Amino acid sequence: MTPAAAQSAKTVSRTFTAEGEEGDIVCASFPGPDEVDCARALEYALLATLLLVPPDHEFLSRLSAIEGDGTQLGRAHAALAAAAGETDPETLEREHFRLFVGVGRSELLPYASYYLTGFLNERPLALLRGDLRRLGIEPVSGHTEPEDHAGMLCEVMAGFAAKAYGAMDPAVQAVFFDTHLKPWFGRFFADVERAADCEFYRQFGALGRLFIEIETEAFALPA
């Protein structure tokens, strides 16, 4: 992620914490010099934020300042930035509601249970809750979405990359991704790309789809 992109997603409110911890995921507080994990954390934080809430004027302004590099991911950032500069919060609030919230039912149902079983609150959610408990990762009080919401899973992955849950074997993160994101995240972001009525969410879906492809390939590499 470019510096401008990193600034646009520098902090994301944490829906999940390690037991007994509070606070936000902040790039400047990451331990160690691992720029790759810092960039990954910020990318997941950006995806989480845009899945959970529509962007306001300030966030749109920060997004529109992103300068992508020549990589495929950099070009996806630049396309999202261009779309951010050509829209407004009111339009995106309506589109976010149509896509992810809805009256009765939204256009898309951003939950692992639905994508993997066709129903809500099914076995994938129960398995996820069990894994989160075993890892000592707990939801912040007052959260409203089930833990298998795509935005909340992005927050969990941001926490892994930011080392927000303390020292963990890197294999734990890989297993979590393979179990709870890999089976459906690519399809979900492709659906966002297809279902969106506005350019901003089409580019958001494309960015998410590409990033998950990159993550899938990276986790498949030998340790």
MIDOSE-1310 file (N, C-alpha, C; in nm, 2 decimals, decimal comma, always signed):
residues 223
mtpa	+0,08/-0,12/+0,00/+0,00/+0,00/+0,00/+0,09/+0,12/+0,00; +0,05/+0,22/-0,08/+0,13/+0,35/-0,09/+0,11/+0,43/+0,04; +0,20/+0,53/+0,07/+0,19/+0,61/+0,19/+0,05/+0,68/+0,20; +0,00/+0,73/+0,09/-0,13/+0,79/+0,10/-0,24/+0,69/+0,13
aaqs	-0,23/+0,57/+0,07/-0,33/+0,47/+0,10/-0,32/+0,43/+0,25; -0,20/+0,42/+0,30/-0,18/+0,38/+0,44/-0,24/+0,49/+0,53; -0,22/+0,62/+0,49/-0,28/+0,72/+0,58/-0,43/+0,71/+0,58; -0,49/+0,68/+0,46/-0,64/+0,67/+0,46/-0,69/+0,57/+0,55
aktv	-0,62/+0,46/+0,58/-0,67/+0,35/+0,66/-0,58/+0,34/+0,79; -0,52/+0,45/+0,84/-0,42/+0,44/+0,94/-0,48/+0,38/+1,07; -0,60/+0,40/+1,10/-0,66/+0,35/+1,22/-0,80/+0,29/+1,19; -0,83/+0,18/+1,25/-0,96/+0,12/+1,24/-1,00/+0,08/+1,38
srtf	-1,13/+0,11/+1,41/-1,18/+0,07/+1,54/-1,18/-0,08/+1,55; -1,14/-0,13/+1,66/-1,12/-0,27/+1,68/-1,25/-0,34/+1,73; -1,31/-0,42/+1,65/-1,43/-0,50/+1,69/-1,38/-0,62/+1,77; -1,26/-0,66/+1,76/-1,20/-0,78/+1,83/-1,08/-0,73/+1,90
taeg	-1,06/-0,78/+2,02/-0,93/-0,76/+2,09/-0,88/-0,89/+2,15; -0,75/-0,89/+2,18/-0,70/-1,00/+2,27/-0,76/-0,98/+2,41; -0,78/-1,08/+2,48/-0,84/-1,07/+2,61/-0,78/-0,97/+2,69; -0,86/-0,87/+2,75/-0,81/-0,77/+2,84/-0,75/-0,65/+2,77
eegd	-0,75/-0,64/+2,64/-0,69/-0,53/+2,57/-0,80/-0,44/+2,51; -0,76/-0,31/+2,49/-0,85/-0,22/+2,43/-0,77/-0,14/+2,32; -0,85/-0,06/+2,24/-0,78/+0,03/+2,15/-0,80/+0,00/+2,01; -0,73/+0,09/+1,92/-0,74/+0,08/+1,78/-0,62/+0,02/+1,72
ivca	-0,63/-0,03/+1,60/-0,51/-0,08/+1,53/-0,45/+0,05/+1,46; -0,33/+0,08/+1,50/-0,26/+0,20/+1,45/-0,13/+0,16/+1,39; -0,10/+0,20/+1,26/+0,02/+0,15/+1,19/+0,14/+0,19/+1,27; +0,15/+0,31/+1,33/+0,27/+0,36/+1,39/+0,30/+0,28/+1,52
sfpg	+0,21/+0,20/+1,57/+0,23/+0,12/+1,69/+0,27/-0,02/+1,67; +0,28/-0,06/+1,54/+0,31/-0,20/+1,51/+0,45/-0,23/+1,56; +0,48/-0,34/+1,63/+0,61/-0,37/+1,67/+0,69/-0,42/+1,55; +0,82/-0,38/+1,55/+0,91/-0,43/+1,44/+0,90/-0,36/+1,31
pdev	+0,99/-0,38/+1,22/+1,00/-0,31/+1,10/+0,93/-0,38/+0,98; +0,84/-0,47/+1,00/+0,79/-0,55/+0,89/+0,69/-0,47/+0,81; +0,73/-0,41/+0,71/+0,65/-0,32/+0,63/+0,54/-0,40/+0,55; +0,57/-0,53/+0,52/+0,47/-0,61/+0,45/+0,35/-0,63/+0,54
dcar	+0,37/-0,67/+0,66/+0,26/-0,70/+0,75/+0,19/-0,57/+0,79; +0,26/-0,46/+0,80/+0,20/-0,33/+0,82/+0,10/-0,30/+0,71; +0,15/-0,31/+0,58/+0,07/-0,28/+0,47/-0,05/-0,38/+0,46; -0,03/-0,51/+0,50/-0,14/-0,60/+0,50/-0,25/-0,56/+0,60
aley	-0,20/-0,52/+0,72/-0,30/-0,48/+0,82/-0,38/-0,36/+0,78; -0,31/-0,26/+0,71/-0,38/-0,15/+0,67/-0,48/-0,18/+0,56; -0,44/-0,27/+0,47/-0,53/-0,31/+0,36/-0,66/-0,38/+0,42; -0,64/-0,47/+0,51/-0,76/-0,53/+0,58/-0,84/-0,43/+0,65
alla	-0,77/-0,33/+0,72/-0,85/-0,23/+0,79/-0,93/-0,15/+0,70; -0,88/-0,12/+0,58/-0,95/-0,04/+0,48/-1,07/-0,12/+0,43; -1,05/-0,24/+0,40/-1,17/-0,33/+0,36/-1,27/-0,34/+0,47; -1,23/-0,36/+0,59/-1,32/-0,37/+0,70/-1,40/-0,24/+0,72
tlll	-1,34/-0,13/+0,72/-1,41/+0,00/+0,74/-1,51/+0,02/+0,63; -1,48/-0,01/+0,50/-1,58/+0,02/+0,40/-1,69/-0,09/+0,39; -1,66/-0,20/+0,45/-1,77/-0,30/+0,46/-1,87/-0,27/+0,57; -1,82/-0,22/+0,68/-1,90/-0,20/+0,80/-1,98/-0,06/+0,80
vppd	-1,92/+0,04/+0,74/-1,98/+0,17/+0,74/-1,95/+0,24/+0,61; -2,05/+0,33/+0,56/-2,02/+0,40/+0,44/-1,92/+0,52/+0,47; -1,84/+0,56/+0,38/-1,74/+0,66/+0,41/-1,80/+0,80/+0,42; -1,75/+0,88/+0,51/-1,80/+1,02/+0,52/-1,71/+1,11/+0,44
hefl	-1,74/+1,24/+0,44/-1,66/+1,34/+0,36/-1,51/+1,33/+0,39; -1,47/+1,32/+0,52/-1,33/+1,32/+0,55/-1,26/+1,20/+0,50; -1,33/+1,08/+0,51/-1,27/+0,96/+0,47/-1,26/+0,95/+0,31; -1,36/+1,00/+0,25/-1,36/+1,01/+0,10/-1,25/+1,10/+0,05
srls	-1,22/+1,21/+0,12/-1,12/+1,30/+0,09/-0,98/+1,23/+0,10; -0,96/+1,15/+0,21/-0,84/+1,08/+0,22/-0,82/+0,97/+0,12; -0,93/+0,90/+0,09/-0,92/+0,80/-0,01/-0,89/+0,85/-0,15; -0,94/+0,97/-0,18/-0,92/+1,03/-0,31/-0,77/+1,07/-0,33
aieg	-0,70/+1,08/-0,22/-0,56/+1,13/-0,22/-0,46/+1,01/-0,25; -0,52/+0,89/-0,25/-0,43/+0,77/-0,27/-0,36/+0,78/-0,41; -0,23/+0,75/-0,41/-0,16/+0,74/-0,53/-0,11/+0,60/-0,55; -0,17/+0,53/-0,64/-0,12/+0,39/-0,66/+0,01/+0,38/-0,74
dgtq	+0,08/+0,28/-0,72/+0,20/+0,25/-0,79/+0,17/+0,17/-0,92; +0,27/+0,12/-0,98/+0,26/+0,05/-1,11/+0,22/-0,10/-1,09; +0,21/-0,15/-0,97/+0,17/-0,29/-0,95/+0,02/-0,30/-0,97; -0,03/-0,42/-0,99/-0,17/-0,45/-1,01/-0,25/-0,39/-0,89
lgra	-0,20/-0,42/-0,77/-0,27/-0,37/-0,65/-0,27/-0,21/-0,64; -0,15/-0,16/-0,68/-0,14/-0,01/-0,69/-0,24/+0,05/-0,78; -0,26/-0,01/-0,90/-0,36/+0,04/-1,00/-0,50/+0,03/-0,94; -0,53/-0,08/-0,86/-0,66/-0,09/-0,80/-0,68/+0,02/-0,70
haal	-0,58/+0,05/-0,62/-0,59/+0,17/-0,53/-0,62/+0,30/-0,60; -0,55/+0,32/-0,71/-0,56/+0,44/-0,79/-0,71/+0,45/-0,85; -0,76/+0,33/-0,89/-0,90/+0,33/-0,94/-1,00/+0,36/-0,83; -0,98/+0,31/-0,71/-1,06/+0,34/-0,60/-1,05/+0,49/-0,57
aaaa	-0,93/+0,54/-0,57/-0,91/+0,69/-0,54/-0,99/+0,77/-0,64; -0,98/+0,74/-0,77/-1,05/+0,82/-0,87/-1,20/+0,81/-0,85; -1,25/+0,69/-0,81/-1,39/+0,68/-0,79/-1,43/+0,76/-0,67; -1,35/+0,76/-0,56/-1,38/+0,84/-0,44/-1,39/+0,99/-0,47
getd	-1,31/+1,04/-0,56/-1,31/+1,18/-0,60/-1,43/+1,22/-0,68; -1,51/+1,12/-0,73/-1,62/+1,15/-0,82/-1,75/+1,12/-0,76; -1,76/+1,09/-0,63/-1,88/+1,06/-0,57/-1,90/+1,14/-0,44; -2,01/+1,11/-0,36/-2,04/+1,19/-0,24/-2,09/+1,09/-0,14
petl	-2,08/+1,13/-0,01/-2,12/+1,04/+0,10/-2,27/+1,00/+0,09; -2,36/+1,09/+0,04/-2,50/+1,05/+0,04/-2,52/+0,94/-0,06; -2,46/+0,95/-0,17/-2,48/+0,84/-0,27/-2,42/+0,71/-0,21; -2,31/+0,71/-0,15/-2,25/+0,59/-0,10/-2,32/+0,53/+0,02
ereh	-2,38/+0,62/+0,10/-2,47/+0,57/+0,21/-2,58/+0,49/+0,16; -2,65/+0,54/+0,05/-2,76/+0,47/-0,01/-2,71/+0,33/-0,07; -2,60/+0,34/-0,14/-2,55/+0,22/-0,20/-2,50/+0,12/-0,10; -2,43/+0,16/+0,01/-2,39/+0,07/+0,12/-2,51/+0,00/+0,18
frlf	-2,62/+0,08/+0,20/-2,74/+0,02/+0,26/-2,80/-0,08/+0,17; -2,81/-0,05/+0,04/-2,87/-0,14/-0,06/-2,78/-0,27/-0,07; -2,65/-0,26/-0,07/-2,57/-0,37/-0,09/-2,56/-0,46/+0,04; -2,54/-0,40/+0,15/-2,49/-0,48/+0,27/-2,59/-0,47/+0,39
vgvg	-2,69/-0,39/+0,39/-2,79/-0,38/+0,50/-2,93/-0,41/+0,46; -2,99/-0,33/+0,38/-3,12/-0,35/+0,32/-3,24/-0,35/+0,42; -3,36/-0,35/+0,37/-3,48/-0,36/+0,44/-3,53/-0,50/+0,42; -3,52/-0,58/+0,53/-3,56/-0,72/+0,52/-3,44/-0,80/+0,47
rsel	-3,39/-0,77/+0,35/-3,27/-0,84/+0,30/-3,19/-0,74/+0,21; -3,06/-0,74/+0,22/-2,98/-0,66/+0,14/-2,95/-0,73/+0,01; -2,89/-0,66/-0,09/-2,86/-0,72/-0,22/-2,76/-0,84/-0,20; -2,66/-0,82/-0,11/-2,57/-0,92/-0,08/-2,57/-0,95/+0,07
lpya	-2,54/-1,08/+0,11/-2,54/-1,11/+0,25/-2,39/-1,15/+0,28; -2,32/-1,05/+0,35/-2,18/-1,07/+0,36/-2,14/-1,15/+0,48; -2,19/-1,27/+0,49/-2,16/-1,36/+0,60/-2,11/-1,50/+0,55; -2,01/-1,55/+0,62/-1,96/-1,68/+0,59/-2,06/-1,79/+0,58
syyl	-2,15/-1,79/+0,68/-2,26/-1,89/+0,69/-2,34/-1,89/+0,56; -2,38/-1,77/+0,51/-2,46/-1,77/+0,40/-2,39/-1,82/+0,27; -2,26/-1,77/+0,26/-2,19/-1,81/+0,14/-2,15/-1,96/+0,14; -2,14/-2,02/+0,26/-2,09/-2,16/+0,26/-2,21/-2,26/+0,28
tgfl	-2,32/-2,21/+0,33/-2,43/-2,31/+0,35/-2,56/-2,26/+0,29; -2,57/-2,13/+0,25/-2,70/-2,08/+0,20/-2,79/-2,03/+0,31; -2,75/-2,03/+0,43/-2,83/-1,99/+0,55/-2,75/-1,90/+0,64; -2,81/-1,82/+0,72/-2,74/-1,74/+0,82/-2,73/-1,82/+0,95
nerp	-2,62/-1,78/+1,03/-2,60/-1,83/+1,17/-2,59/-1,98/+1,17; -2,52/-2,04/+1,07/-2,50/-2,18/+1,07/-2,36/-2,23/+1,12; -2,32/-2,35/+1,09/-2,20/-2,41/+1,14/-2,08/-2,32/+1,12; -2,06/-2,26/+1,00/-1,94/-2,17/+0,99/-1,92/-2,07/+1,10
lall	-2,03/-2,01/+1,14/-2,03/-1,91/+1,25/-1,99/-1,98/+1,38; -2,04/-2,10/+1,41/-2,01/-2,17/+1,53/-1,86/-2,21/+1,53; -1,81/-2,26/+1,42/-1,67/-2,29/+1,41/-1,58/-2,17/+1,43; -1,62/-2,06/+1,37/-1,54/-1,93/+1,39/-1,54/-1,89/+1,53
rgdl	-1,65/-1,89/+1,60/-1,66/-1,85/+1,74/-1,57/-1,94/+1,82; -1,57/-2,07/+1,79/-1,48/-2,16/+1,87/-1,34/-2,13/+1,85; -1,30/-2,10/+1,73/-1,16/-2,07/+1,70/-1,12/-1,94/+1,77; -1,21/-1,84/+1,76/-1,17/-1,71/+1,83/-1,15/-1,73/+1,98
rrlg	-1,24/-1,81/+2,04/-1,22/-1,84/+2,18/-1,09/-1,90/+2,21; -1,06/-2,00/+2,13/-0,93/-2,08/+2,15/-0,81/-1,99/+2,14; -0,82/-1,89/+2,05/-0,71/-1,79/+2,03/-0,71/-1,68/+2,13; -0,81/-1,67/+2,21/-0,82/-1,56/+2,31/-0,86/-1,43/+2,25
iepv	-0,93/-1,43/+2,13/-0,97/-1,31/+2,07/-1,12/-1,30/+2,09; -1,16/-1,19/+2,15/-1,30/-1,17/+2,19/-1,36/-1,04/+2,13; -1,49/-1,05/+2,09/-1,55/-0,93/+2,04/-1,56/-0,81/+2,14; -1,55/-0,69/+2,10/-1,56/-0,58/+2,18/-1,71/-0,57/+2,22
sght	-1,74/-0,53/+2,34/-1,87/-0,52/+2,39/-1,95/-0,42/+2,30; -2,08/-0,46/+2,27/-2,17/-0,37/+2,19/-2,17/-0,39/+2,04; -2,08/-0,48/+1,99/-2,08/-0,50/+1,85/-2,21/-0,57/+1,81; -2,26/-0,54/+1,69/-2,40/-0,58/+1,65/-2,40/-0,69/+1,54
eped	-2,29/-0,70/+1,46/-2,29/-0,80/+1,36/-2,24/-0,94/+1,41; -2,28/-1,05/+1,35/-2,22/-1,18/+1,38/-2,08/-1,18/+1,34; -2,00/-1,26/+1,41/-1,85/-1,26/+1,38/-1,82/-1,30/+1,24; -1,91/-1,37/+1,17/-1,87/-1,41/+1,04/-1,90/-1,31/+0,93
hagm	-1,94/-1,19/+0,97/-1,95/-1,08/+0,87/-1,82/-1,05/+0,81; -1,82/-1,03/+0,68/-1,69/-1,01/+0,61/-1,61/-0,89/+0,67; -1,67/-0,79/+0,71/-1,60/-0,67/+0,76/-1,53/-0,71/+0,89; -1,60/-0,79/+0,97/-1,54/-0,83/+1,10/-1,43/-0,93/+1,08
lcev	-1,44/-1,02/+0,98/-1,33/-1,11/+0,95/-1,21/-1,03/+0,90; -1,23/-0,92/+0,83/-1,12/-0,84/+0,79/-1,05/-0,77/+0,91; -1,13/-0,73/+1,01/-1,07/-0,68/+1,13/-0,99/-0,78/+1,20; -1,03/-0,90/+1,21/-0,95/-1,00/+1,27/-0,82/-1,02/+1,20
magf	-0,82/-1,02/+1,07/-0,70/-1,04/+0,99/-0,61/-0,92/+1,01; -0,67/-0,80/+1,01/-0,59/-0,68/+1,04/-0,51/-0,69/+1,18; -0,58/-0,75/+1,27/-0,52/-0,77/+1,40/-0,41/-0,87/+1,40; -0,43/-0,98/+1,32/-0,32/-1,07/+1,31/-0,20/-1,01/+1,25
aaka	-0,22/-0,93/+1,14/-0,10/-0,87/+1,07/-0,04/-0,77/+1,15; -0,11/-0,70/+1,24/-0,06/-0,59/+1,32/+0,00/-0,65/+1,45; -0,01/-0,78/+1,47/+0,04/-0,84/+1,59/-0,04/-0,79/+1,71; -0,16/-0,75/+1,69/-0,24/-0,70/+1,80/-0,29/-0,80/+1,90
ygam	-0,28/-0,93/+1,87/-0,32/-1,03/+1,96/-0,20/-1,10/+2,03; -0,08/-1,03/+2,03/+0,03/-1,09/+2,09/+0,11/-1,18/+2,00; +0,21/-1,24/+2,05/+0,29/-1,33/+1,97/+0,22/-1,46/+1,94; +0,21/-1,49/+1,81/+0,14/-1,61/+1,77/+0,23/-1,67/+1,66
dpav	+0,22/-1,80/+1,65/+0,29/-1,88/+1,54/+0,23/-1,83/+1,41; +0,31/-1,79/+1,31/+0,25/-1,75/+1,18/+0,16/-1,85/+1,12; +0,18/-1,97/+1,15/+0,09/-2,08/+1,09/-0,05/-2,06/+1,14; -0,07/-2,00/+1,26/-0,21/-1,98/+1,31/-0,28/-1,89/+1,22
qavf	-0,22/-1,78/+1,18/-0,28/-1,69/+1,09/-0,32/-1,76/+0,95; -0,23/-1,84/+0,90/-0,25/-1,90/+0,78/-0,37/-2,00/+0,79; -0,38/-2,08/+0,89/-0,49/-2,17/+0,91/-0,62/-2,09/+0,93; -0,62/-1,98/+1,00/-0,74/-1,90/+1,02/-0,79/-1,85/+0,88
fdth	-0,70/-1,80/+0,80/-0,73/-1,75/+0,67/-0,79/-1,86/+0,58; -0,72/-1,98/+0,58/-0,76/-2,09/+0,49/-0,90/-2,14/+0,53; -0,93/-2,14/+0,66/-1,05/-2,19/+0,72/-1,17/-2,10/+0,70; -1,15/-1,97/+0,73/-1,26/-1,88/+0,75/-1,27/-1,77/+0,64
lkpw	-1,17/-1,75/+0,56/-1,18/-1,65/+0,45/-1,17/-1,71/+0,31; -1,07/-1,79/+0,29/-1,03/-1,85/+0,16/-1,15/-1,91/+0,09; -1,24/-1,99/+0,16/-1,35/-2,06/+0,09/-1,45/-1,97/+0,02; -1,46/-1,84/+0,06/-1,57/-1,76/+0,01/-1,54/-1,61/-0,01
fgrf	-1,43/-1,56/+0,04/-1,40/-1,41/+0,03/-1,39/-1,37/-0,12; -1,32/-1,45/-0,20/-1,30/-1,41/-0,34/-1,44/-1,40/-0,41; -1,52/-1,50/-0,39/-1,66/-1,49/-0,45/-1,74/-1,37/-0,40; -1,72/-1,34/-0,27/-1,80/-1,23/-0,21/-1,76/-1,10/-0,28
fadv	-1,63/-1,07/-0,29/-1,58/-0,95/-0,35/-1,61/-0,94/-0,50; -1,61/-1,05/-0,56/-1,65/-1,05/-0,70/-1,80/-1,02/-0,71; -1,88/-1,07/-0,62/-2,02/-1,03/-0,62/-2,04/-0,88/-0,59; -1,96/-0,82/-0,50/-1,97/-0,68/-0,48/-1,94/-0,60/-0,61
eraa	-1,84/-0,65/-0,68/-1,80/-0,59/-0,80/-1,91/-0,59/-0,91; -1,98/-0,70/-0,91/-2,09/-0,72/-1,01/-2,22/-0,65/-0,97; -2,25/-0,65/-0,84/-2,38/-0,60/-0,79/-2,38/-0,45/-0,77; -2,27/-0,38/-0,76/-2,26/-0,24/-0,73/-2,32/-0,16/-0,84
dcef	-2,40/-0,06/-0,81/-2,46/+0,03/-0,91/-2,37/+0,16/-0,93; -2,27/+0,18/-0,84/-2,19/+0,30/-0,85/-2,04/+0,25/-0,87; -1,96/+0,34/-0,93/-1,83/+0,31/-0,96/-1,74/+0,28/-0,84; -1,77/+0,35/-0,73/-1,69/+0,34/-0,61/-1,69/+0,20/-0,56
yrqf	-1,81/+0,14/-0,54/-1,82/+0,01/-0,49/-1,78/-0,10/-0,59; -1,79/-0,07/-0,72/-1,73/-0,16/-0,82/-1,58/-0,17/-0,80; -1,52/-0,06/-0,78/-1,37/-0,06/-0,76/-1,33/-0,11/-0,63; -1,42/-0,09/-0,53/-1,39/-0,15/-0,40/-1,40/-0,30/-0,41
galg	-1,50/-0,36/-0,48/-1,51/-0,50/-0,50/-1,39/-0,56/-0,57; -1,34/-0,48/-0,67/-1,22/-0,53/-0,75/-1,10/-0,53/-0,66; -1,08/-0,42/-0,58/-0,97/-0,42/-0,49/-0,97/-0,53/-0,39; -1,08/-0,56/-0,33/-1,09/-0,67/-0,24/-1,07/-0,80/-0,30
rlfi	-1,12/-0,83/-0,42/-1,10/-0,95/-0,49/-0,95/-0,97/-0,52; -0,89/-0,87/-0,57/-0,74/-0,88/-0,60/-0,66/-0,90/-0,48; -0,69/-0,83/-0,37/-0,61/-0,85/-0,25/-0,62/-0,99/-0,19; -0,74/-1,04/-0,19/-0,76/-1,18/-0,14/-0,69/-1,28/-0,23
eiet	-0,69/-1,26/-0,36/-0,61/-1,34/-0,45/-0,46/-1,34/-0,41; -0,41/-1,22/-0,38/-0,27/-1,21/-0,34/-0,25/-1,28/-0,21; -0,34/-1,26/-0,11/-0,32/-1,33/+0,02/-0,33/-1,48/+0,00; -0,42/-1,53/-0,08/-0,43/-1,67/-0,10/-0,30/-1,73/-0,16
eafa	-0,24/-1,66/-0,25/-0,11/-1,71/-0,31/+0,00/-1,70/-0,21; +0,00/-1,60/-0,13/+0,11/-1,58/-0,03/+0,10/-1,69/+0,08; -0,02/-1,72/+0,13/-0,04/-1,82/+0,23/-0,01/-1,96/+0,18; -0,02/-1,98/+0,05/+0,01/-2,11/-0,01/+0,16/-2,14/-0,03
lpa	+0,24/-2,03/-0,01/+0,39/-2,05/-0,03/+0,44/-2,13/+0,09; +0,54/-2,21/+0,07/+0,61/-2,29/+0,18/+0,65/-2,19/+0,29; +0,64/-2,23/+0,41/+0,68/-2,14/+0,53/+0,83/-2,13/+0,53
